[in-house]
Amino acid sequence: MNVLLCVKQVPDTARTGYCGRTETLPAGSASSALNPMDKYALEIAARLKDADPEVKVTALTLGSKLAEQALRDCLALTADSAYLLCDPLFEDSDSLATSYTLSVAIKALAHKEGPFDLILCGRQAADSDEGHVGPQLAEWLGLPQVTCGLTVEREGASFKVHRETQAGTQVVTVPTPCVVTVTKSALECRYPDILRMMESNRAEIFVLRASDLSDLDLTQVGRKGASTHIKKIVPPPQKTGRIRIEEESDENSARKLYQLLNAAAIL
C-alpha cells in the first residue's frame, strides 16, 4: 500500500517574534511548524504502517524552505520520503491554485514512488478555516473522497472510514485510490523516538520546482484571489497589576500585605 500525506506548515507561535511597538511580526522572525490537524493524518498513516510494515508513506508540502521542518516531523514519525514544492511561481497561491499544483506533483510522484492508494490531508489549517484543498485536490485528480475522517482502516481493495457528522459518527467504505481529509479526533498522536528524529534531521528533502512538473499549466498557478495577508496582530492584554512590597522589616511587610488584602476585601 502506498500512502501520500499532503501536509502544511503554519506559523509556529511558540517561536515567532513579535514587536509590540509596531504590532507586527518582524521580518525574518516567522518560524514554521506542522499544522496541528495534519498530525492526526500522520497518526492514521502510522497506524496503517503498524498494521502492515510494507506500507510506504510519502510526505508532500508546498511552501518555502521553512516548510522543511514540517516534512522532517513526518519523516521522524513514519514517512519514508519527503518532497517540497518550492518555487516563486507558487507563492501567494489561493486554495484552488495550491490544490492544482499538488495534483500535478502527485501525478509526477506516482511515476517515481508508484501509484498512491490513499491520499491523506488535514481538513483545515491553523491559519485558515477554509478546508478547501483536500476536496479540491480530489476533484483535480478525479478520485472519490471522504471528508472529516476520524479513523481509516484497510479492507481489501477499499478503506473503511469513520467520519464525523453533525449527527454523530458515520462509517463509510470508499474504494482505492481515494482522498481522505482528517479532522481532530480522539486518536492519541504519538511522538517519534530520538533515533528517528536524528535520522530525519539528516534525511534528504527532495525539492520540486515548477520546471520539474512538465504537465503544469502556468495559468492555473499563483492565483491571489483568496490569499491571506496579515496587516496587524493584536496580542492579548498583559496583566501588570503586581505590587512590590518593600518595607524596613518582615513584620512591616506582612502588615502592609494584610492592609492591602483587607482593602481588596480578600480577607
VOBA-687586 format. One record per residue: x, y, z of N, C-alpha, C, O in turn. Coordinates in pm, whole numbers, padded with zeros to 5 digits, always signed. Layout:
XYZXYZXYZXYZ
...
//
This chain:
+00085-00120+00000+00000+00000+00000+00089+00124+00000+00190+00131+00070
+00048+00221-00079+00124+00345-00095+00039+00461-00045-00068+00488-00100
+00087+00529+00059+00011+00638+00121+00084+00770+00100+00206+00778+00116
+00010+00873+00063+00066+01007+00047+00007+01100+00152-00115+01105+00170
+00093+01173+00221+00050+01274+00317+00070+01412+00257+00183+01451+00227
-00038+01486+00240-00027+01626+00198-00038+01712+00323-00145+01723+00381
+00073+01771+00364+00075+01846+00488+00102+01993+00461+00138+02033+00350
+00084+02073+00564+00104+02217+00552+00184+02268+00671+00166+02223+00784
+00272+02363+00643+00341+02430+00751+00263+02556+00787+00209+02624+00700
+00256+02586+00916+00185+02704+00966+00279+02780+01059+00377+02722+01106
+00253+02908+01086+00340+02983+01178+00346+02917+01314+00244+02881+01372
+00466+02901+01366+00487+02845+01498+00485+02959+01599+00584+03030+01616
+00372+02975+01665+00356+03089+01756+00450+03081+01876+00479+03183+01938
+00498+02962+01908+00589+02948+02022+00728+03001+01990+00806+03030+02081
+00760+03012+01860+00895+03056+01822+00891+03174+01726+00986+03197+01651
+00782+03249+01727+00768+03363+01637+00784+03493+01714+00718+03514+01816
+00871+03580+01667+00893+03708+01733+00775+03802+01714+00693+03783+01624
+00766+03903+01800+00657+04000+01793+00708+04136+01841+00775+04145+01943
+00676+04238+01767+00717+04373+01802+00596+04447+01857+00502+04477+01783
+00596+04477+01988+00483+04545+02050+00466+04688+02002+00355+04740+02003
+00575+04751+01961+00567+04890+01917+00492+04903+01785+00407+04990+01770
+00525+04816+01690+00460+04822+01558+00343+04725+01547+00267+04731+01450
+00327+04635+01645+00223+04533+01643+00229+04449+01517+00127+04421+01454
+00349+04409+01480+00371+04327+01362+00472+04218+01393+00538+04221+01497
+00484+04121+01300+00589+04019+01310+00713+04075+01242+00707+04106+01123
+00824+04089+01312+00946+04139+01249+00988+04050+01133+00972+03928+01138
+01042+04111+01031+01086+04035+00913+01188+03931+00954+01283+03960+01027
+01169+03810+00906+01263+03703+00934+01240+03632+01066+01313+03539+01100
+01138+03675+01142+01117+03613+01272+01024+03493+01266+01018+03413+01359
+00950+03480+01156+00850+03374+01146+00916+03237+01137+01010+03218+01060
+00868+03143+01216+00913+03006+01212+00792+02919+01183+00679+02960+01208
+00815+02800+01130+00703+02717+01090+00698+02589+01170+00796+02546+01230
+00580+02528+01169+00558+02400+01237+00454+02322+01157+00383+02378+01073
+00446+02195+01184+00347+02111+01118+00207+02151+01165+00184+02166+01285
+00116+02167+01072-00021+02202+01106-00081+02099+01203-00073+01979+01177
-00139+02144+01314-00190+02050+01415-00288+01947+01360-00283+01831+01401
-00377+01984+01269-00473+01889+01214-00404+01780+01132-00452+01667+01125
-00290+01816+01071-00217+01718+00991-00154+01609+01078-00122+01501+01029
-00136+01638+01207-00079+01538+01296-00170+01416+01310-00123+01304+01331
-00301+01438+01297-00395+01326+01304-00387+01243+01176-00399+01120+01180
-00368+01309+01061-00347+01235+00937-00218+01156+00944-00211+01043+00895
-00116+01215+01005+00012+01146+01022-00003+01025+01113+00057+00920+01087
-00083+01038+01218-00106+00926+01309-00180+00813+01238-00150+00695+01260
-00277+00847+01154-00350+00745+01079-00255+00669+00987-00262+00547+00976
-00165+00743+00920-00067+00678+00833+00024+00586+00913+00057+00477+00868
+00063+00630+01033+00149+00547+01119+00077+00419+01160+00140+00313+01166
-00052+00428+01189-00127+00309+01231-00147+00212+01115-00147+00091+01135
-00164+00265+00995-00173+00178+00878-00041+00103+00858-00039-00013+00818
+00069+00173+00886+00201+00110+00873+00225+00010+00985+00293-00091+00964
+00170+00036+01104+00179-00061+01213+00111-00192+01175+00160-00301+01204
-00004-00179+01107-00081-00297+01068-00016-00372+00953-00033-00493+00939
+00059-00300+00870+00126-00362+00756+00259-00291+00734+00260-00182+00675
+00371-00348+00779+00502-00284+00765+00542-00255+00621+00634-00177+00597
+00474-00317+00525+00507-00294+00385+00448-00162+00333+00479-00120+00221
+00366-00098+00411+00308+00031+00370+00419+00133+00353+00506+00146+00439
+00415+00205+00241+00512+00311+00215+00442+00446+00227+00335+00466+00170
+00503+00537+00301+00442+00668+00326+00532+00777+00268+00652+00782+00295
+00472+00863+00188+00541+00977+00127+00476+01105+00175+00354+01116+00178
+00558+01203+00214+00507+01332+00260+00532+01439+00154+00637+01439+00089
+00435+01528+00137+00444+01632+00035+00388+01762+00090+00284+01762+00155
+00458+01872+00066+00405+02003+00104+00446+02106+00001+00537+02084-00078
+00376+02219+00003+00407+02332-00085+00441+02452+00003+00365+02486+00094
+00554+02514-00023+00592+02630+00057+00736+02668+00037+00801+02624-00058
+00786+02750+00129+00925+02796+00125+01015+02695+00195+00969+02588+00236
+01142+02729+00210+01236+02642+00279+01195+02618+00424+01233+02518+00485
+01116+02712+00481+01068+02695+00618+00985+02568+00632+00975+02511+00741
+00923+02524+00521+00834+02408+00527+00910+02278+00547+00849+02174+00573
+01043+02282+00536+01121+02159+00553+01100+02098+00691+01100+01976+00706
+01082+02183+00794+01066+02130+00929+00940+02045+00940+00941+01942+01007
+00831+02088+00876+00708+02009+00878+00731+01873+00814+00679+01772+00862
+00809+01870+00707+00839+01742+00641+00928+01655+00729+00911+01533+00732
+01022+01716+00799+01109+01637+00887+01029+01578+01003+01062+01470+01053
+00925+01650+01047+00838+01594+01150+00770+01467+01099+00752+01371+01174
+00732+01468+00971+00669+01349+00911+00770+01235+00900+00738+01119+00928
+00893+01269+00858+00997+01167+00846+01031+01106+00981+01059+00987+00991
+01029+01189+01085+01065+01141+01218+00963+01042+01271+00997+00958+01355
+00840+01050+01225+00736+00963+01279+00712+00839+01194+00715+00727+01245
+00689+00859+01063+00655+00741+00983+00687+00752+00834+00697+00650+00767
+00704+00874+00781+00724+00891+00636+00858+00831+00593+00957+00838+00665
+00858+00773+00472+00979+00716+00416+01053+00814+00327+01175+00803+00310
+00982+00909+00269+01044+01010+00183+00961+01137+00191+00844+01134+00230
+01022+01250+00153+00955+01379+00165+00989+01469+00047+01104+01472+00002
+00889+01541-00002+00905+01629-00118+00852+01768-00086+00745+01783-00027
+00928+01869-00126+00890+02008-00105+00868+02075-00239+00959+02081-00322
+00747+02126-00262+00718+02205-00380+00757+02349-00349+00689+02416-00271
+00863+02395-00408+00917+02527-00374+00959+02600-00500+01053+02561-00569
+00887+02707-00530+00918+02787-00649+00850+02923-00636+00738+02929-00586
+00914+03031-00680+00849+03162-00673+00713+03166-00742+00627+03246-00705
+00694+03081-00843+00565+03079-00914+00452+03029-00825+00335+03058-00852
+00485+02956-00719+00382+02901-00630+00344+02995-00517+00251+02967-00442
+00416+03107-00503+00391+03198-00392+00256+03267-00408+00209+03291-00519
+00193+03300-00294+00064+03369-00291-00047+03292-00359-00144+03351-00408
-00035+03160-00364-00140+03078-00426-00262+03070-00335-00247+03057-00214
-00380+03077-00392-00501+03052-00314-00523+02901-00307-00442+02824-00360
-00631+02858-00243-00651+02715-00222-00668+02639-00354-00623+02526-00366
-00733+02701-00453-00755+02632-00580-00623+02611-00653-00598+02504-00708
-00537+02714-00653-00407+02701-00718-00319+02603-00642-00244+02526-00702
-00328+02606-00510-00250+02512-00429-00289+02368-00458-00203+02282-00478
-00420+02341-00460-00466+02205-00486-00430+02160-00627-00398+02044-00650
-00434+02254-00723-00396+02218-00860-00248+02180-00867-00212+02078-00925
-00163+02263-00806-00019+02236-00809+00012+02103-00741+00095+02026-00789
-00053+02078-00628-00034+01949-00559-00077+01832-00647-00010+01729-00650
-00187+01849-00718-00237+01739-00803-00137+01706-00914-00116+01588-00945
-00076+01809-00973+00023+01785-01079+00146+01716-01020+00202+01625-01080
+00187+01761-00900+00302+01699-00835+00274+01554-00799+00361+01468-00812
+00152+01525-00755+00116+01388-00718+00122+01296-00839+00169+01183-00830
+00075+01345-00952+00082+01264-01075+00227+01237-01113+00260+01129-01160
+00313+01339-01093+00456+01320-01125+00521+01223-01028+00602+01139-01068
+00486+01234-00899+00544+01146-00798+00500+01002-00816+00572+00909-00780
+00381+00982-00872+00331+00846-00893+00422+00767-00986+00431+00645-00976
+00491+00837-01076+00584+00769-01167+00711+00727-01093+00777+00631-01133
+00745+00798-00985+00867+00768-00910+00841+00680-00790+00915+00585-00766
+00736+00711-00714+00707+00638-00590+00605+00526-00610+00587+00442-00523
+00537+00526-00725+00431+00430-00751+00295+00494-00727+00286+00593-00655
+00188+00439-00787+00053+00495-00769+00014+00495-00621+00046+00402-00547
-00054+00601-00579-00094+00613-00440-00233+00554-00418-00327+00586-00491
-00244+00468-00317-00372+00408-00282-00456+00502-00196-00579+00502-00204
-00390+00582-00114-00459+00669-00021-00385+00802-00010-00263+00804+00008
-00459+00911-00020-00404+01045-00002-00472+01106+00121-00594+01118+00125
-00392+01142+00220-00443+01197+00345-00410+01346+00355-00298+01387+00325
-00507+01425+00396-00488+01567+00420-00553+01604+00552-00646+01538+00597
-00503+01710+00615-00573+01768+00729-00694+01845+00678-00686+01911+00574
-00806+01837+00749-00928+01902+00699-00913+02053+00691-00967+02115+00599
-00842+02112+00785-00823+02256+00784-00688+02287+00845-00622+02200+00902
-00647+02414+00833-00517+02456+00886-00536+02552+01001-00642+02614+01016
-00432+02564+01083-00440+02653+01198-00451+02799+01157-00503+02881+01232
-00401+02832+01037-00405+02971+00992-00516+02996+00889-00520+03103+00828
-00605+02899+00871-00716+02915+00776-00825+02814+00810-00795+02700+00845
-00949+02855+00800-01060+02765+00835-01140+02725+00711-01256+02685+00722
-01077+02736+00593-01149+02708+00470-01174+02560+00449-01287+02519+00420
-01070+02480+00463-01084+02336+00441-01112+02300+00296-01184+02204+00268
-01054+02377+00203-01085+02357+00061-00988+02263-00010-01027+02191-00102
-00862+02263+00030-00759+02199-00050-00785+02049-00070-00771+01999-00182
-00822+01977+00036-00846+01833+00022-00955+01800-00080-00929+01724-00173
-01076+01856-00065-01181+01829-00165-01144+01875-00305-01175+01807-00402
-01079+01990-00317-01037+02037-00449-00934+01945-00511-00936+01920-00631
-00843+01894-00428-00742+01800-00476-00808+01674-00531-00767+01624-00636
-00908+01623-00461-00979+01504-00509-01045+01532-00644-01048+01445-00731
-01097+01652-00660-01162+01689-00787-01060+01696-00900-01085+01645-01010
-00945+01758-00875-00841+01766-00978-00794+01627-01020-00767+01603-01138
-00785+01536-00923-00735+01400-00951-00845+01306-00998-00816+01197-01046
-00971+01348-00984-01082+01262-01024-01098+01142-00934-01131+01033-00981
-01074+01160-00802-01079+01049-00707-01197+01065-00611-01238+01177-00582
-01252+00953-00561-01353+00962-00455-01290+01018-00329-01170+01001-00306
-01371+01084-00247-01316+01145-00127-01411+01127-00009-01531+01107-00024
-01351+01135+00109-01427+01136+00235-01375+01253+00317-01253+01269+00333
-01464+01334+00368-01424+01449+00449-01448+01420+00598-01525+01330+00634
-01382+01498+00682-01398+01488+00828-01369+01347+00880-01440+01297+00967
-01265+01283+00826-01230+01148+00869-01173+01145+01010-01098+01235+01050
-01209+01042+01084-01159+01022+01220-01060+00907+01227-00954+00919+01290
-01093+00796+01162-01003+00681+01152-01014+00622+01013-01115+00639+00945
-00908+00552+00971-00906+00488+00839-00847+00349+00856-00740+00333+00915
-00918+00246+00804-00870+00109+00811-00878+00047+00671-00972+00073+00597
-00779-00034+00637-00777-00101+00507-00867-00225+00512-00860-00305+00606
-00953-00239+00411-01038-00358+00397-01031-00406+00254-01112-00364+00170
-00937-00493+00224-00921-00543+00088-00883-00432-00007-00780-00366+00011
-00965-00411-00109-00939-00306-00207-01009-00176-00171-01025-00088-00255
-01052-00164-00046-01125-00045+00000-01070+00002+00133-00987-00063+00196
-01119+00118+00175-01088+00170+00307-01219+00195+00383-01315+00249+00327
-01220+00155+00509-01334+00184+00596-01298+00308+00677-01199+00311+00750
-01382+00411+00662-01352+00540+00725-01464+00576+00822-01581+00580+00785
-01426+00603+00945-01520+00663+01040-01509+00814+01023-01401+00870+01035
-01621+00879+00996-01618+01023+00973-01714+01094+01067-01816+01038+01109
-01680+01216+01098-01760+01297+01190-01871+01369+01114-01848+01428+01008
-01993+01363+01169-02105+01437+01111-02174+01514+01224-02142+01495+01341
-02267+01599+01189-02340+01674+01290-02426+01582+01377-02458+01615+01491
-02463+01467+01322-02547+01374+01397-02467+01273+01477-02523+01198+01557
-02335+01271+01457-02253+01174+01529-02143+01120+01441-02073+01197+01374
-02126+00988+01439-02021+00924+01359-02082+00837+01252-02174+00759+01278
-02031+00849+01131-02078+00771+01018-01964+00683+00967-01849+00727+00963
-01996+00560+00930-01896+00468+00876-01923+00451+00727-02032+00412+00686
-01822+00480+00646-01837+00468+00501-01723+00383+00446-01615+00376+00505
-01749+00319+00333-01646+00241+00264-01617+00308+00131-01709+00337+00054
-01491+00333+00104-01452+00404-00018-01346+00321-00090-01253+00272-00026
-01358+00306-00222-01261+00226-00296-01128+00299-00312-01123+00422-00302
-01024+00224-00337-00893+00284-00365-00879+00307-00516-00935+00232-00596
-00804+00411-00554-00742+00515-00471-00846+00619-00429-00949+00635-00494
-00817+00690-00320-00911+00788-00269-00839+00895-00189-00721+00882-00156
-00913+01001-00158-00862+01111-00077-00945+01119+00050-01068+01118+00044
-00880+01127+00166-00950+01142+00293-00893+01265+00365-00773+01273+00389
-00980+01358+00398-00938+01471+00480-00971+01437+00625-01082+01395+00657
-00873+01457+00711-00881+01412+00850-00906+01530+00943-00844+01635+00929
-00996+01511+01037-01024+01614+01136-00973+01570+01273-00928+01457+01289
-00980+01659+01370-00934+01628+01504-01019+01516+01563-01141+01516+01550
-00953+01420+01627-01025+01303+01678-00970+01266+01816-00889+01338+01874
-01017+01154+01865-00972+01105+01995-00843+01026+01984-00793+00976+02084
-00789+01013+01864-00662+00942+01847-00552+01010+01926-00540+01133+01926
-00471+00931+01993-00357+00986+02066-00237+00988+01972-00181+00884+01938
-00198+01108+01931-00088+01120+01837+00044+01088+01907+00076+01146+02011
+00120+00998+01849+00244+00953+01911+00357+01053+01887+00346+01145+01807
+00465+01031+01959+00586+01111+01943+00696+01022+01887+00703+00904+01921
+00783+01077+01802+00891+00995+01747+00999+00968+01851+01012+01042+01949
+01075+00861+01831+01186+00834+01921+01308+00917+01878+01311+00973+01769
+01405+00923+01965+01522+01007+01942+01598+00965+01816+01645+01049+01741
+01609+00835+01794+01684+00785+01679+01622+00833+01549+01693+00880+01460
+01490+00822+01537+01423+00865+01414+01432+01016+01397+01443+01065+01285
+01428+01090+01506+01442+01235+01497+01580+01272+01443+01593+01362+01360
+01681+01203+01490+01817+01229+01441+01829+01192+01294+01892+01264+01216
+01769+01081+01256+01773+01039+01116+01698+01137+01027+01742+01164+00915
+01585+01189+01076+01507+01283+00995+01582+01413+00973+01566+01477+00869
+01665+01453+01069+01742+01576+01054+01851+01562+00948+01897+01661+00890
+01893+01438+00924+01996+01413+00822+01937+01373+00688+02007+01369+00587
+01807+01344+00685+01744+01293+00563+01737+01400+00454+01733+01520+00484
+01737+01357+00332+01728+01449+00219+01582+01487+00194+01494+01400+00190
+01558+01615+00177+01427+01664+00136+01435+01692-00015+01513+01776-00058
+01356+01622-00092+01360+01639-00238+01277+01763-00276+01160+01774-00239
+01339+01854-00348+01274+01980-00386+01226+01970-00530+01301+01932-00619
+01100+02007-00550+01041+02009-00684+01014+02153-00724+00945+02226-00653
+01067+02194-00837+01044+02326-00892+00935+02318-01000+00896+02209-01042
+00889+02433-01043+00789+02436-01149+00842+02369-01275+00767+02304-01348
+00972+02385-01300+01033+02325-01420+01037+02173-01414+01056+02106-01516
+01020+02116-01293+01022+01970-01279+00886+01908-01309+00874+01786-01320
+00783+01992-01323+00647+01942-01346+00609+01973-01490+00561+02083-01521
+00631+01877-01577+00612+01901-01721+00467+01927-01758+00440+01994-01858
+00372+01876-01679+00230+01894-01711+00170+02018-01645+00048+02038-01653
+00251+02100-01581+00200+02216-01508+00148+02323-01603+00220+02367-01693
+00024+02366-01582-00037+02475-01659-00014+02604-01580-00076+02624-01475
+00073+02690-01628+00111+02809-01553-00005+02907-01536+00001+02996-01451
-00109+02893-01616-00224+02982-01599-00306+02946-01475-00389+03025-01429
-00282+02827-01421-00355+02782-01302-00278+02807-01173-00326+02775-01065
-00157+02863-01184-00067+02876-01070-00059+03021-01023-00061+03114-01103
-00050+03037-00891-00023+03169-00835-00141+03263-00828-00122+03384-00823
-00261+03212-00829-00377+03300-00815-00375+03366-00678-00326+03308-00581
-00428+03487-00669-00423+03561-00544-00562+03601-00495-00576+03691-00413
-00664+03533-00545-00799+03571-00508-00835+03544-00364-00921+03612-00308
-00772+03445-00302-00810+03408-00166-00691+03399-00072-00698+03335+00033
-00579+03464-00110-00462+03457-00023-00484+03545+00100-00561+03641+00096
-00416+03513+00206-00431+03584+00332-00309+03672+00356-00196+03625+00347
-00333+03799+00385-00224+03892+00415-00245+03947+00556-00351+04002+00587
-00145+03932+00639-00154+03980+00777-00120+04129+00780-00009+04167+00744
-00214+04210+00822-00191+04355+00833-00155+04396+00975-00076+04488+00995
-00212+04327+01073-00189+04366+01210-00219+04250+01302-00312+04173+01278
-00142+04237+01407-00164+04134+01508-00186+04204+01641-00106+04287+01683
-00294+04168+01707-00326+04228+01836-00311+04122+01944-00391+04029+01950
-00210+04134+02029-00190+04033+02133-00288+04054+02247-00343+04163+02261
-00310+03953+02329-00397+03971+02446-00334+04071+02542-00211+04077+02553
-00414+04149+02613-00359+04250+02704-00277+04185+02815-00316+04082+02870
-00166+04245+02846-00081+04192+02951-00130+04243+03087-00162+04360+03104
-00135+04152+03181-00177+04187+03317-00054+04228+03397+00034+04146+03424
-00051+04354+03435+00066+04406+03507+00025+04465+03642+00080+04566+03685
-00072+04401+03708-00122+04455+03833-00044+04410+03956-00100+04409+04066
+00080+04373+03941+00158+04328+04055+00201+04446+04143+00227+04556+04093
+00208+04423+04270+00251+04524+04367+00374+04471+04440+00372+04361+04495
+00479+04549+04441+00601+04509+04511+00602+04573+04650+00589+04694+04664
+00616+04491+04749+00616+04539+04889+00760+04540+04940+00824+04436+04949
+00808+04657+04972+00944+04672+05024+00938+04758+05151+00936+04880+05143
+00935+04695+05265+00931+04764+05394+01063+04741+05469+01147+04661+05427
+01078+04812+05580+01203+04805+05656+01225+04669+05722+01339+04628+05744
+01116+04599+05753+01129+04470+05819+01023+04374+05766+00927+04415+05701
+01043+04245+05793+00946+04144+05751+00812+04169+05818+00706+04147+05759
+00816+04215+05943+00691+04242+06015+00613+04353+05949+00491+04343+05934
+00681+04459+05908+00613+04569+05840+00561+04526+05703+00455+04570+05660
+00637+04440+05635+00593+04388+05504+00466+04307+05519+00374+04317+05438
+00462+04224+05624+00343+04143+05649+00224+04232+05683+00112+04206+05640
+00249+04336+05762+00141+04428+05798+00087+04501+05673-00034+04519+05656
+00180+04541+05585+00140+04609+05462+00058+04515+05372-00043+04556+05315
+00101+04392+05361+00028+04294+05281-00112+04272+05336-00208+04264+05261
-00122+04264+05469-00253+04245+05533-00345+04363+05501-00463+04343+05474
-00292+04484+05505-00373+04602+05477-00424+04602+05332-00539+04635+05305
-00337+04563+05242-00375+04561+05100-00482+04455+05075-00580+04481+05004
-00466+04338+05131-00563+04230+05113-00696+04266+05177-00801+04234+05123
-00690+04331+05291-00811+04371+05361-00887+04478+05282-01010+04475+05273
-00810+04572+05223-00873+04677+05142-00937+04621+05017-01037+04674+04968
-00880+04513+04965-00936+04449+04843-01044+04349+04877-01093+04279+04788
-01083+04342+05005-01190+04253+05050-01156+04106+05027-01244+04022+05010
-01027+04078+05026-00985+03939+05012-00981+03869+05147-01004+03749+05157
-00952+03946+05251-00952+03890+05386-01080+03929+05458-01100+03892+05574
//
